[in-house]
Amino acid sequence: MRFFAALLGFLALPAQAGDAQAGEPLWALLKGGGQVVLIRHAITTPGVGDPAGFRLDDCSTQRNLTDEGRGHAKRIGEAFRARAIPVERVLSSPWCRCVETAQLAFGKSEPAGALGNLFGRPENRTPQVEQMKALAAARPKSGNLVLVSHGSTISALTGVSPDTGEMVIVTPQGGGRFALAGRLGVN
């Protein structure tokens, strides 16, 4: 019951994309490390889901970042570096738009199937959410853990549907639990 009360309180928080001052408490939280940052990939070519016949091993068959999306991903990384936000590890969905977002923002990433796109894949929801809960509930030893994923996947875990490039920050609580800290955007 406390989770749902916390979730309702969190959902009442404004998205922090447009107001730099409103986001400062979240940046300060990240500066201290120990958080998990879920980032929805940056802006892609128009569409929903993936084209018919797409393949994970062939980016030309997927929806990919636009030039605007690439610039946005770079600005996310610049915001982390400008504020000296420590990043311990970056995991990414194996979809090309997520890998590219992670690479442009942080210069690195490790593939994580648990972060794969759940849109149109309801059969994967339960196992993926359980795997993501384990990631979101474990406090990083140093710095923050960054998870680059998809809106549908982040929403399945947190109940929050982020905009492209928007961050949902959670504080690990252990035991498969986490607390929603807020939403943060970089324009």
GISUL-V669114 format. One record per backbone hydrogen bond with DSSP energy under -0.5 kcal/mol. CO is the residue of the C=O (numbers start at 1). NH is the residue of the N-H. E is the energy in kcal/mol with one decimal. If there is no record, write none. Layout:
CO	NH	E
CO	NH	E
This chain:
1	5	-2.0
2	6	-2.7
3	7	-2.8
4	8	-2.6
5	9	-2.2
6	10	-2.6
7	11	-2.8
8	12	-1.1
10	13	-1.8
18	20	-0.7
19	23	-1.2
20	24	-0.5
21	24	-1.1
23	26	-0.7
23	27	-2.1
24	28	-2.5
25	29	-1.9
26	30	-2.4
27	31	-2.3
28	32	-1.2
29	32	-0.5
30	33	-1.6
34	172	-0.6
35	145	-2.5
36	38	-0.6
36	170	-2.8
37	39	-0.6
37	147	-3.3
38	168	-2.8
39	149	-3.0
40	165	-1.2
41	165	-1.4
43	66	-1.9
51	54	-1.7
55	58	-1.5
58	55	-0.6
58	61	-2.1
59	62	-1.8
64	45	-2.1
66	70	-2.5
67	71	-2.2
68	72	-2.2
69	73	-2.6
70	74	-2.1
71	75	-2.0
72	76	-1.9
73	77	-1.8
74	78	-2.4
75	79	-2.3
76	80	-1.8
77	81	-2.5
78	82	-3.0
79	83	-1.3
80	85	-2.8
81	84	-1.2
84	86	-0.5
86	88	-0.5
86	144	-1.1
89	146	-2.6
90	110	-1.9
91	148	-2.8
92	112	-2.6
95	98	-1.0
95	99	-2.2
96	100	-2.8
97	101	-1.4
98	102	-2.6
99	103	-2.6
100	104	-2.8
101	105	-2.2
102	106	-3.0
102	107	-0.6
102	108	-0.7
103	107	-1.7
110	92	-2.9
112	115	-1.9
113	116	-1.9
118	121	-2.7
121	124	-2.0
122	125	-1.1
124	128	-2.4
125	129	-2.9
126	130	-2.0
127	131	-2.0
128	132	-2.8
129	133	-2.7
130	134	-1.7
131	135	-1.5
132	136	-3.1
133	137	-1.8
134	138	-0.7
135	138	-0.6
137	139	-0.6
137	174	-1.5
143	34	-3.7
144	88	-2.3
144	89	-1.3
144	146	-0.5
145	37	-3.2
146	91	-3.0
146	148	-0.5
147	39	-3.0
147	149	-0.6
148	93	-2.3
149	41	-2.2
150	154	-2.7
151	155	-2.5
152	156	-1.7
153	157	-1.4
154	158	-2.8
155	159	-2.4
160	162	-0.8
163	166	-2.0
166	40	-2.1
167	169	-0.5
167	184	-2.5
168	38	-2.8
169	181	-2.9
169	182	-1.5
170	36	-2.7
170	172	-0.6
171	179	-2.6
174	177	-1.7
177	173	-2.6
177	174	-0.8
179	171	-3.2
182	169	-2.9
184	167	-3.2
